[in-house]
Amino acid sequence: MSQRVSVDIGLDALQAAIGEWPGVGEVATRLGTNQHHIYDMLDNGRLKGIHTRVGWIIHPACVERVAREEDRPVKEAIKSP
């Protein structure tokens, strides 16, 4: 089971600390699914993310892994910085 951690810092500081992690909507679009399914994957630990006061952000490597598991092209799943 995934552990949820609340982070109470500004978005600019958060982005500086962890880079450009995609949000739930972006990941849902990239994986060709809906946001509810992304929340389910966060809950069951298949995706790792951080819940901020502006919403969930998801670790890019997890998105890449899920895309590979679902046999989707990696570049569709996650953009390289």
C-alpha positions in Angstrom: 0.0 0.0 0.0 1.3 3.4 -0.9 1.9 6.0 1.8 0.6 9.4 1.1 2.7 12.4 2.3 1.4 15.9 2.4 3.9 18.6 1.4 3.1 22.2 2.5 5.6 24.2 0.4 5.1 26.5 -2.6 5.0 25.1 -6.1 8.1 26.9 -7.2 10.2 25.5 -4.3 8.7 22.0 -4.9 9.5 22.1 -8.6 13.1 23.2 -7.8 13.4 20.3 -5.4 12.0 17.5 -7.6 12.0 18.8 -11.1 9.2 18.6 -13.6 6.9 15.8 -12.3 3.6 15.4 -14.2 0.2 15.8 -12.6 -2.6 13.3 -12.6 -4.3 14.7 -15.7 -1.1 14.7 -17.7 -0.3 11.1 -16.7 -3.8 9.9 -17.5 -3.5 11.5 -21.0 0.0 10.0 -21.6 -1.1 6.5 -20.5 -4.4 6.7 -22.4 -6.6 6.2 -19.3 -8.7 8.4 -16.9 -7.8 10.2 -13.8 -9.7 7.8 -11.6 -7.4 5.0 -12.8 -4.3 7.1 -12.0 -5.6 7.7 -8.4 -6.2 3.9 -8.1 -2.6 3.3 -9.2 -1.3 5.8 -6.6 -3.4 4.1 -3.9 -2.2 0.6 -4.8 1.5 1.6 -5.1 1.8 1.0 -8.8 2.6 4.8 -9.3 4.6 6.8 -6.7 3.7 10.4 -6.2 3.6 13.3 -3.8 0.4 15.0 -2.8 0.9 18.7 -2.6 -1.6 21.4 -1.8 -2.1 21.9 -5.6 -2.7 18.2 -6.3 -0.7 15.0 -7.0 2.5 15.0 -8.9 3.9 11.6 -10.0 7.4 10.3 -10.3 8.4 10.3 -14.0 10.2 7.0 -13.8 7.0 5.3 -12.5 5.1 6.7 -15.5 7.8 5.3 -17.8 7.7 1.9 -16.1 3.9 1.7 -16.3 4.0 2.7 -20.0 6.5 -0.1 -20.7 4.4 -2.6 -18.8 1.3 -1.6 -20.8 3.3 -1.8 -24.0 3.1 1.9 -24.9 6.0 3.8 -26.5 8.0 5.4 -23.8 8.2 8.8 -25.5 4.4 8.9 -25.4 4.5 8.2 -21.7 7.0 10.7 -20.5 9.0 13.5 -22.1 12.7 13.7 -21.4 13.8 17.0 -19.8 
